Amino acid sequence: MLKSFEELDPIALTKFKADEKVRAAELEVKIKKRHDQNEFKTQQEIDNEKAKIEMNKPKQRTFKDKITDGMSKLGLWNK
């Protein structure tokens, strides 16, 4: 294809090469965005990250937990 461009029009060849560079740069940006958006991560990796976030959250204490903590401090639940 390049030989046909050279034979027909050298200006078209330079334009074709410039367009190729632009397409390569656009493709590189597209791939980088896909990596940034975790599109290439496996489902297991995503689940592991979610689990890690859940483990680092502070736990919500229920009413029952608060009562039993208070009772154990008073010695009501000690054997």
FIKOLZA-1660 file (N, C-alpha, C; in steps of 0.1 Angstrom, whole numbers, plus 5000, padded with zeros to 4 digits):
% residues 79
   i   px   py   pz ch aa at
   1 5008 4988 5000  A  M  N
   1 5000 5000 5000  A  M CA
   1 5009 5013 5000  A  M  C
   2 5020 5012 5008  A  L  N
   2 5029 5024 5008  A  L CA
   2 5035 5026 4994  A  L  C
   3 5039 5015 4987  A  K  N
   3 5045 5017 4974  A  K CA
   3 5035 5024 4965  A  K  C
   4 5022 5020 4966  A  S  N
   4 5013 5026 4957  A  S CA
   4 5011 5041 4960  A  S  C
   5 5012 5045 4973  A  F  N
   5 5012 5059 4977  A  F CA
   5 5024 5066 4971  A  F  C
   6 5035 5060 4973  A  E  N
   6 5048 5066 4968  A  E CA
   6 5047 5069 4953  A  E  C
   7 5042 5059 4946  A  E  N
   7 5041 5060 4931  A  E CA
   7 5031 5071 4927  A  E  C
   8 5020 5071 4934  A  L  N
   8 5009 5081 4930  A  L CA
   8 5012 5095 4935  A  L  C
   9 5015 5096 4948  A  D  N
   9 5016 5110 4953  A  D CA
   9 5025 5110 4966  A  D  C
  10 5036 5116 4966  A  P  N
  10 5044 5116 4978  A  P CA
  10 5038 5125 4989  A  P  C
  11 5030 5134 4986  A  I  N
  11 5023 5143 4996  A  I CA
  11 5013 5134 5003  A  I  C
  12 5006 5125 4996  A  A  N
  12 4996 5116 5002  A  A CA
  12 5003 5107 5012  A  A  C
  13 5015 5103 5008  A  L  N
  13 5023 5094 5017  A  L CA
  13 5026 5100 5030  A  L  C
  14 5030 5113 5030  A  T  N
  14 5033 5120 5042  A  T CA
  14 5021 5122 5051  A  T  C
  15 5010 5125 5044  A  K  N
  15 4997 5126 5051  A  K CA
  15 4993 5113 5057  A  K  C
  16 4995 5102 5050  A  F  N
  16 4991 5089 5055  A  F CA
  16 5000 5085 5068  A  F  C
  17 5013 5088 5067  A  K  N
  17 5021 5086 5079  A  K CA
  17 5017 5094 5091  A  K  C
  18 5014 5107 5088  A  A  N
  18 5009 5115 5099  A  A CA
  18 4997 5110 5105  A  A  C
  19 4987 5106 5097  A  D  N
  19 4975 5100 5102  A  D CA
  19 4977 5087 5110  A  D  C
  20 4987 5080 5106  A  E  N
  20 4990 5067 5113  A  E CA
  20 4995 5071 5127  A  E  C
  21 5004 5081 5128  A  K  N
  21 5009 5085 5141  A  K CA
  21 4997 5090 5150  A  K  C
  22 4988 5097 5145  A  V  N
  22 4977 5102 5153  A  V CA
  22 4968 5090 5158  A  V  C
  23 4966 5081 5149  A  R  N
  23 4958 5069 5153  A  R CA
  23 4965 5061 5163  A  R  C
  24 4978 5060 5163  A  A  N
  24 4986 5052 5173  A  A CA
  24 4985 5059 5186  A  A  C
  25 4986 5073 5186  A  A  N
  25 4985 5080 5199  A  A CA
  25 4971 5079 5205  A  A  C
  26 4960 5079 5196  A  E  N
  26 4947 5078 5201  A  E CA
  26 4945 5064 5207  A  E  C
  27 4950 5054 5201  A  L  N
  27 4949 5040 5206  A  L CA
  27 4956 5039 5219  A  L  C
  28 4967 5045 5221  A  E  N
  28 4975 5044 5233  A  E CA
  28 4967 5051 5245  A  E  C
  29 4961 5062 5242  A  V  N
  29 4952 5069 5252  A  V CA
  29 4940 5060 5256  A  V  C
  30 4934 5054 5246  A  K  N
  30 4922 5046 5248  A  K CA
  30 4926 5034 5257  A  K  C
  31 4937 5028 5254  A  I  N
  31 4942 5016 5262  A  I CA
  31 4945 5021 5277  A  I  C
  32 4951 5032 5278  A  K  N
  32 4955 5037 5291  A  K CA
  32 4942 5040 5299  A  K  C
  33 4932 5046 5293  A  K  N
  33 4919 5048 5300  A  K CA
  33 4913 5035 5304  A  K  C
  34 4913 5025 5296  A  R  N
  34 4907 5012 5299  A  R CA
  34 4914 5006 5311  A  R  C
  35 4927 5007 5312  A  H  N
  35 4935 5002 5324  A  H CA
  35 4931 5010 5336  A  H  C
  36 4930 5023 5335  A  D  N
  36 4927 5032 5346  A  D CA
  36 4913 5028 5352  A  D  C
  37 4904 5024 5343  A  Q  N
  37 4890 5021 5347  A  Q CA
  37 4888 5007 5352  A  Q  C
  38 4900 5000 5353  A  N  N
  38 4900 4986 5358  A  N CA
  38 4892 4976 5348  A  N  C
  39 4892 4979 5336  A  E  N
  39 4884 4971 5326  A  E CA
  39 4891 4958 5324  A  E  C
  40 4904 4957 5327  A  F  N
  40 4912 4945 5324  A  F CA
  40 4913 4936 5337  A  F  C
  41 4908 4941 5348  A  K  N
  41 4909 4933 5360  A  K CA
  41 4899 4921 5360  A  K  C
  42 4903 4911 5366  A  T  N
  42 4894 4899 5366  A  T CA
  42 4884 4901 5377  A  T  C
  43 4873 4894 5377  A  Q  N
  43 4862 4895 5387  A  Q CA
  43 4868 4892 5401  A  Q  C
  44 4877 4883 5402  A  Q  N
  44 4882 4879 5415  A  Q CA
  44 4890 4891 5421  A  Q  C
  45 4898 4898 5413  A  E  N
  45 4905 4909 5418  A  E CA
  45 4896 4920 5423  A  E  C
  46 4885 4923 5415  A  I  N
  46 4875 4933 5419  A  I CA
  46 4869 4929 5432  A  I  C
  47 4865 4916 5434  A  D  N
  47 4859 4911 5446  A  D CA
  47 4868 4913 5458  A  D  C
  48 4881 4910 5456  A  N  N
  48 4891 4911 5467  A  N CA
  48 4892 4926 5471  A  N  C
  49 4892 4935 5462  A  E  N
  49 4893 4949 5466  A  E CA
  49 4880 4953 5473  A  E  C
  50 4869 4949 5469  A  K  N
  50 4856 4952 5476  A  K CA
  50 4857 4946 5491  A  K  C
  51 4862 4934 5492  A  A  N
  51 4862 4928 5505  A  A CA
  51 4872 4935 5514  A  A  C
  52 4883 4940 5508  A  K  N
  52 4893 4947 5516  A  K CA
  52 4887 4960 5521  A  K  C
  53 4879 4967 5513  A  I  N
  53 4873 4979 5517  A  I CA
  53 4863 4977 5528  A  I  C
  54 4855 4966 5527  A  E  N
  54 4845 4962 5537  A  E CA
  54 4852 4959 5550  A  E  C
  55 4863 4952 5550  A  M  N
  55 4870 4949 5562  A  M CA
  55 4875 4961 5569  A  M  C
  56 4879 4971 5562  A  N  N
  56 4885 4983 5568  A  N CA
  56 4874 4993 5574  A  N  C
  57 4862 4991 5570  A  K  N
  57 4851 4999 5576  A  K CA
  57 4849 4996 5590  A  K  C
  58 4846 5007 5598  A  P  N
  58 4842 5004 5612  A  P CA
  58 4829 4997 5613  A  P  C
  59 4828 4987 5622  A  K  N
  59 4816 4979 5624  A  K CA
  59 4805 4987 5631  A  K  C
  60 4793 4985 5627  A  Q  N
  60 4782 4991 5634  A  Q CA
  60 4778 4982 5645  A  Q  C
  61 4777 4988 5657  A  R  N
  61 4774 4980 5668  A  R CA
  61 4759 4980 5670  A  R  C
  62 4753 4968 5673  A  T  N
  62 4739 4967 5675  A  T CA
  62 4736 4970 5690  A  T  C
  63 4723 4971 5692  A  F  N
  63 4718 4974 5706  A  F CA
  63 4722 4962 5715  A  F  C
  64 4721 4950 5710  A  K  N
  64 4724 4938 5717  A  K CA
  64 4739 4938 5721  A  K  C
  65 4747 4942 5712  A  D  N
  65 4762 4942 5715  A  D CA
  65 4765 4952 5726  A  D  C
  66 4758 4964 5726  A  K  N
  66 4760 4974 5736  A  K CA
  66 4755 4969 5750  A  K  C
  67 4744 4962 5750  A  I  N
  67 4739 4957 5763  A  I CA
  67 4748 4946 5768  A  I  C
  68 4752 4937 5760  A  T  N
  68 4761 4926 5765  A  T CA
  68 4774 4931 5770  A  T  C
  69 4780 4942 5763  A  D  N
  69 4792 4947 5767  A  D CA
  69 4791 4954 5781  A  D  C
  70 4780 4961 5783  A  G  N
  70 4777 4967 5796  A  G CA
  70 4775 4957 5807  A  G  C
  71 4768 4946 5804  A  M  N
  71 4766 4935 5814  A  M CA
  71 4779 4928 5817  A  M  C
  72 4788 4926 5808  A  S  N
  72 4800 4919 5811  A  S CA
  72 4809 4928 5819  A  S  C
  73 4808 4941 5818  A  K  N
  73 4816 4950 5826  A  K CA
  73 4811 4949 5840  A  K  C
  74 4798 4947 5842  A  L  N
  74 4792 4946 5855  A  L CA
  74 4794 4933 5862  A  L  C
  75 4798 4923 5854  A  G  N
  75 4800 4910 5859  A  G CA
  75 4788 4901 5858  A  G  C
  76 4778 4905 5851  A  L  N
  76 4766 4897 5851  A  L CA
  76 4767 4884 5842  A  L  C
  77 4776 4885 5832  A  W  N
  77 4778 4874 5823  A  W CA
  77 4790 4865 5826  A  W  C
  78 4797 4869 5836  A  N  N
  78 4809 4862 5840  A  N CA
  78 4805 4849 5847  A  N  C
  79 4813 4838 5845  A  K  N
  79 4810 4826 5851  A  K CA
  79 4817 4824 5864  A  K  C
% end
